[in-house]
Amino acid sequence: MRGRAVAALAVAGAVACGGGGNDAPPPRYPQAQLAREATAADPLLAMAPEGANLVVEIDVARLRDNAVVGELFAAFTAEAPPQFAGLAGADVVVLVSYDVGDPEAGSLLIVRGGTAPDGAVRLDDTTAATGPPELVARVEALQGGHGGSVADDDKLMLLRDSAMPAKATSASVRVTARLDFDSRVGLSGMMDLDMVPSAISVWGDVVDDLAVVALLSGEEITDGKHLAELVKEWRSRAARHGVTEAWSVGYLLDRVQVEYTGNLARATFVVGPRALERVVQRLRRKLAVH
């Protein structure tokens, strides 16, 4: 039986990307115009001040409680560095970054559930935020009704929705990035990349299977082709990386499929139920998880 995450992904395939040439008009993320189910981090986005370049959302409870990957996820998080130890028991984690690519960049960590990070400011009974004093001050001002939030940024929220399949009802991980020229130049230098997308939207979920959609867009009509080539290059590098080789999972990256049209590249990664079970069992043996 086809896994639910893969089934939701299949519905999105026809509308998310035309898949082929580079002479199509720039896409407008058509599937993002459809209604989306709320996911676990939605309430936390209303607690983050506006102006973010990057938002990373992790539904920790969903991953921890998953029947297939839950124990393996718990084993990985148990090995987290001390400064992240409290996150293992969290329910939802959101990282919100500002001025990405700039030396003055700063990030907020908003955590719901579990043990609040050291020095965190309580936002309600179950939620806390930590970060540079100036960003924490903005969070507190927002709590007092002053200023807008990430959730109020309609364009960023539209970008966030663009990768999530129309039939999906949940997400384990979501990533949204909107990068201006200065941010792209800074990241290009820091990460040794020839090209950095101007916008990124990623959705991923695990049910009895694993499915990930990543949309990357540029500003020029031919950028989709270049971004697709960038993804393929990353796929090749990652497959040969020491970590993927150590865990014997590099071969899975062959499953990353890349398409492009206009200024948009679309990458999909699917691991069906049987293949995911085999991978999990092998990793459990490596970690001695019983």
GUTIDO-976900 format. One line per field, with one value per residue (C-alpha): x negated, y, z negated; residue number from 0. Coordinates in Angstrom, 2 decimals, m for minus. Layout:
N
u = [X|...]
v = [Y|...]
w = [Z|...]
k = [NUM|...]
END
This chain:
290
u = [0.00|m1.37|m2.43|m0.36|m3.19|m4.01|m0.35|m0.06|m3.24|m1.90|1.14|m1.11|m3.34|m1.18|m0.82|m4.06|m6.35|m5.97|m9.24|m11.41|m12.20|m13.64|m11.41|m8.24|m7.02|m8.11|m5.92|m3.71|m3.57|m0.03|0.54|m0.20|3.09|4.96|5.97|3.39|3.79|2.20|m0.92|m2.38|m4.56|m1.83|m1.12|m4.83|m5.21|m2.87|m5.40|m8.35|m8.95|m8.58|m11.55|m12.91|m15.00|m14.87|m12.36|m12.99|m10.15|m10.52|m7.61|m9.73|m6.76|m5.60|m9.02|m9.47|m6.05|m6.35|m6.05|m8.81|m11.46|m10.55|m13.05|m15.81|m15.06|m15.16|m18.55|m19.96|m18.63|m20.01|m23.47|m22.85|m25.40|m24.71|m23.34|m20.59|m19.91|m16.64|m15.24|m14.99|m11.87|m10.36|m7.21|m7.89|m11.06|m11.24|m14.45|m13.92|m16.92|m17.37|m19.93|m21.12|m24.49|m25.43|m28.07|m25.36|m22.94|m20.97|m18.57|m15.74|m14.95|m11.32|m10.53|m7.21|m7.24|m10.16|m12.79|m13.35|m16.92|m19.08|m18.30|m15.09|m12.19|m8.81|m6.12|m3.38|m3.12|m4.67|m6.64|m9.96|m12.31|m16.05|m18.42|m20.35|m19.00|m17.81|m15.75|m14.35|m13.33|m11.42|m9.68|m8.61|m7.40|m5.36|m3.87|m2.77|m1.04|m3.77|m4.93|m4.09|m4.97|m6.32|m2.77|m1.60|m3.99|m1.63|m4.35|m6.56|m3.59|m2.68|m6.26|m6.08|m2.92|m4.26|m6.17|m3.48|m1.31|2.33|3.52|0.94|2.35|m0.89|m4.60|m7.58|m9.90|m9.33|m11.95|m11.26|m13.92|m13.65|m17.08|m17.86|m20.94|m23.21|m22.13|m22.83|m26.27|m27.13|m25.93|m27.67|m30.99|m30.40|m29.18|m31.39|m28.40|m28.26|m24.57|m22.17|m18.38|m16.39|m13.63|m13.43|m10.44|m10.80|m8.19|m8.95|m6.94|m7.25|m4.28|m5.10|m7.12|m9.23|m8.55|m10.29|m9.57|m12.00|m11.27|m14.11|m13.57|m15.74|m15.08|m15.94|m13.94|m16.80|m17.60|m15.54|m18.00|m20.99|m19.35|m18.52|m22.19|m23.10|m20.83|m22.37|m25.84|m24.81|m23.30|m26.58|m28.67|m26.36|m26.43|m30.22|m30.28|m31.93|m28.75|m26.55|m29.26|m29.70|m25.99|m25.74|m22.87|m24.53|m22.79|m19.43|m20.31|m19.85|m16.16|m16.35|m14.56|m15.04|m12.90|m12.90|m10.80|m11.37|m13.02|m11.94|m13.64|m11.79|m13.47|m11.57|m12.84|m10.72|m11.46|m8.60|m7.49|m9.55|m12.73|m12.34|m11.89|m15.08|m17.05|m15.73|m16.56|m20.11|m20.63|m19.12|m21.73|m24.53|m23.26|m22.43|m18.82|m16.56]
v = [0.00|3.38|5.49|8.53|11.04|9.75|9.82|13.47|14.25|12.60|14.89|17.94|16.79|17.94|21.52|22.32|22.25|21.86|19.94|20.37|23.41|26.74|28.87|28.74|31.89|32.26|30.04|31.59|28.65|27.69|25.09|27.67|29.37|26.39|26.10|24.43|22.46|24.13|22.37|22.26|25.37|27.74|29.24|29.84|31.88|34.45|34.86|35.64|39.27|40.12|40.59|37.03|35.67|32.04|29.97|26.32|24.37|20.92|18.96|17.07|15.30|14.00|12.55|11.18|9.47|8.01|4.23|3.76|6.37|7.43|5.34|6.11|9.84|9.68|7.95|10.66|13.51|11.87|12.42|16.15|18.67|19.87|23.25|21.40|18.73|20.33|20.17|16.38|16.60|19.53|19.21|21.89|23.84|26.91|28.64|32.14|33.94|37.58|39.23|35.83|36.06|39.23|39.35|40.87|37.99|36.79|33.94|33.22|29.76|29.30|26.05|24.62|21.84|20.18|22.04|25.64|26.48|28.31|32.02|31.66|34.09|32.52|33.43|31.30|28.26|25.91|28.16|29.98|31.96|32.48|34.53|37.82|40.46|42.75|39.97|38.80|42.40|42.40|39.17|40.74|43.86|41.67|39.92|43.37|44.05|46.13|45.28|42.54|38.86|36.35|35.01|38.44|38.39|37.18|36.81|34.73|32.57|32.05|30.94|28.65|26.99|26.48|23.26|21.59|19.25|20.23|16.97|16.88|17.19|17.42|18.19|16.92|19.62|22.89|25.38|28.80|31.25|34.57|35.96|39.41|40.23|40.92|37.71|35.67|37.21|36.54|32.94|32.31|33.25|31.38|28.18|28.29|28.19|29.60|30.43|30.89|30.83|33.96|31.86|28.37|26.37|22.86|20.47|17.02|14.42|10.90|8.56|4.96|6.46|9.58|12.37|15.72|18.54|21.44|24.43|26.80|29.96|32.65|36.05|35.36|33.28|30.80|30.43|27.25|25.33|26.64|25.81|22.30|21.83|23.14|20.56|17.77|18.91|18.98|15.51|14.17|15.85|14.71|11.11|11.11|12.95|11.21|11.24|9.64|7.09|6.30|5.65|3.85|6.05|7.86|5.59|7.02|10.33|8.68|9.03|12.83|13.80|17.29|19.24|22.85|25.38|29.10|30.42|27.48|24.17|21.42|18.53|15.59|12.81|9.75|6.63|4.14|2.13|m1.00|0.89|3.17|0.21|m1.38|1.84|2.31|m1.26|m0.90|2.39|0.91|m1.86|0.70|2.66|m0.47|0.71|m2.13]
w = [0.00|0.97|m2.01|m2.86|m2.55|0.94|1.94|0.91|2.84|6.01|6.05|6.06|8.90|11.77|10.56|8.79|11.82|15.56|15.66|18.68|20.74|19.78|21.98|19.87|18.09|14.47|12.27|9.62|7.22|8.35|5.65|2.96|3.85|2.40|m1.23|m3.45|m6.63|m9.65|m10.91|m14.39|m14.17|m12.93|m16.37|m16.99|m13.79|m15.31|m18.14|m15.85|m14.77|m11.10|m8.77|m8.86|m5.99|m7.08|m9.04|m9.98|m11.62|m13.19|m14.63|m17.16|m18.75|m15.38|m14.62|m18.13|m18.08|m14.59|m14.60|m12.00|m12.82|m16.36|m18.32|m15.83|m16.03|m19.83|m19.67|m17.40|m19.54|m22.67|m21.16|m20.62|m21.96|m25.54|m24.40|m22.51|m25.12|m26.23|m22.71|m22.76|m24.93|m23.03|m20.96|m18.34|m17.50|m15.25|m14.22|m12.81|m11.29|m10.31|m7.99|m6.78|m5.05|m6.91|m9.68|m11.90|m11.31|m14.31|m15.09|m17.48|m18.76|m19.78|m21.59|m22.71|m25.28|m27.01|m28.99|m27.94|m26.83|m29.37|m29.48|m27.50|m27.88|m28.59|m26.05|m27.60|m29.88|m27.32|m24.95|m25.32|m23.09|m23.21|m21.08|m20.95|m23.38|m20.58|m18.99|m22.32|m23.00|m19.72|m20.73|m24.02|m22.19|m19.86|m22.89|m24.04|m20.75|m19.11|m15.59|m13.10|m13.13|m10.63|m10.36|m9.18|m6.20|m3.47|m0.82|m3.09|m4.09|m0.43|0.22|m2.83|m1.49|2.02|1.34|m0.79|1.32|1.52|m0.05|m2.84|m6.35|m8.30|m8.12|m10.06|m8.71|m6.84|m5.65|m4.13|m2.98|m1.18|m0.34|1.02|3.08|0.09|m1.62|1.52|1.95|m1.69|m1.57|1.72|0.14|m3.11|m1.44|1.68|4.02|7.53|7.12|4.22|4.75|4.02|2.46|0.97|m0.21|m1.65|m3.00|m4.38|m6.25|m7.58|m7.99|m7.07|m4.22|m3.68|m1.19|m0.69|1.78|2.26|4.49|5.37|7.38|8.90|10.41|14.05|16.52|16.99|13.29|12.96|15.13|13.18|9.85|11.04|11.92|8.46|6.80|8.88|7.89|4.23|4.58|5.96|3.23|0.44|1.66|1.27|m2.07|m4.97|m7.08|m4.43|m3.68|m7.38|m7.74|m4.39|m3.18|m0.27|2.25|1.16|2.77|6.16|5.35|5.52|8.73|10.19|12.66|13.74|15.58|15.97|12.83|10.66|9.85|8.03|6.22|4.79|2.56|1.86|m0.19|m0.21|m3.25|m2.59|m1.71|m4.72|m7.03|m5.69|m6.18|m9.71|m10.71|m9.41|m11.26|m14.43|m14.31|m13.86|m16.87|m18.87|m19.25|m20.35]
k = [0|1|2|3|4|5|6|7|8|9|10|11|12|13|14|15|16|17|18|19|20|21|22|23|24|25|26|27|28|29|30|31|32|33|34|35|36|37|38|39|40|41|42|43|44|45|46|47|48|49|50|51|52|53|54|55|56|57|58|59|60|61|62|63|64|65|66|67|68|69|70|71|72|73|74|75|76|77|78|79|80|81|82|83|84|85|86|87|88|89|90|91|92|93|94|95|96|97|98|99|100|101|102|103|104|105|106|107|108|109|110|111|112|113|114|115|116|117|118|119|120|121|122|123|124|125|126|127|128|129|130|131|132|133|134|135|136|137|138|139|140|141|142|143|144|145|146|147|148|149|150|151|152|153|154|155|156|157|158|159|160|161|162|163|164|165|166|167|168|169|170|171|172|173|174|175|176|177|178|179|180|181|182|183|184|185|186|187|188|189|190|191|192|193|194|195|196|197|198|199|200|201|202|203|204|205|206|207|208|209|210|211|212|213|214|215|216|217|218|219|220|221|222|223|224|225|226|227|228|229|230|231|232|233|234|235|236|237|238|239|240|241|242|243|244|245|246|247|248|249|250|251|252|253|254|255|256|257|258|259|260|261|262|263|264|265|266|267|268|269|270|271|272|273|274|275|276|277|278|279|280|281|282|283|284|285|286|287|288|289]
END
